[in-house]
Each structure stands twice: as C-alpha cells, then as structure tokens.
C-alpha cells in the first residue's frame, strides 16, 4: 500500500490545510504558485483534447485561473479552496469575464455527501503538492468519492523532491502507486510549463475504474 512506503516529506507535519495560514499568505501576496494565468499544460490539453466537456471540480483552485480556462471550453466548473480571500479574487475575475463558475470554501479532503459521483472530471494542478504528504491517501479518496466510474482525473503534478515544502514534491512512482489501483492511466506526458517549472511537471490523465 502507498502509505507503507517512504515518499518525500512523509511524517513532516506542517499543517498546510490550516485556513488562517493560507489566508495570511494571500493577504501578504506570498503566492509564488500564482502566475496570473492557467497551467500551460492544461491549456494545451484543452486545445487538443477529444473529450467532451462536462462537470469539473478544481480542488485548491486559488484565484481560479484554471477554472476560467475550463469554463471557456464549455465545462461546468466548481472551484474549491480553503482561503476565502483566494475565492473572492477568483469570483471577481470570473465575473469580469462573465463566466458562470461556482466557488466553494471547503476542505478538499472532505467533500460534501452530495458530491458523491457528482463530477465528470477533476482537474488537479497545485493542490496535491500543497497538502501534507501524510494526507495524500485522503486526497485520493476524496477524488474517488466525487468521480463516478469512468470519470476522469487530469493532473499536472510537480515532479520534484525539495527538502521542504509546500510545495511538496512527488515522483511518477508515487503517483502510480497511489492512483494506479483505482484509476487507469490514459495519457502521460511532460507538459509545457511556466519557465521556472520547465521539465519539472508531469501531466497524467486517469479514468476511474
């Protein structure tokens, strides 16, 4: 099982789901993960993808750049973040473009009961690398909960192993170990990235078994 193996930072309790800590980072402008635009890997996927748009959940959506990119391509988008300030910014940006995106302040590890199987897609960009690695099994469980059989998880994962975090790195081995038992891998590539992440991300498309 995944939790029995050693992965980067397992056991380091930094409590990244503390709402006050994330709120302070947004208030101070300490958000180096926010490039002011959607993930280049996501944009390329959307321009090339042959999949029909549907309902999509974006955990850890921040200011909603990825949410807006998905909405422009016809997805019905729900963005979730633990920071109220991040969601306020996301809402203003969506309103500016007149995009009907739903935003919810919530802990992405514990989705509401009504979200069971409610989404066709989950798009992951900065959430998996932000949470304490000890909670990653919970994260996988939450994704499984909100997707029906045949639903898709599209993830752009940070393929690095820093000495401290967040962001907490991961490896292809860990991703396969955690998601592989529950999802079938349909696509894998090193995507186009922001300049400071070139070659350090993995784009994986999974279908829930």
Secondary structure, 3 states (H helix, E strand, C coil): CHHHCCCCCCCCCCCCCCHHHHHHHHHHCCCCCCCCCCCHHHHHHHHHCCCCCCEEEEECCCCCHHHHHHHHCCCEEEEEECCHHHHHHHHHHHHHCCCCCEEEECCCCCCCHHHCCCEEEEEECCCCCCCCHHHHHHHHHHHHHHEEEEEEEEEEEECCCCCCCCCCCCCHHHHHHHHCCCEEEEEEECCCCCHHHCCCEEEEEEEEC
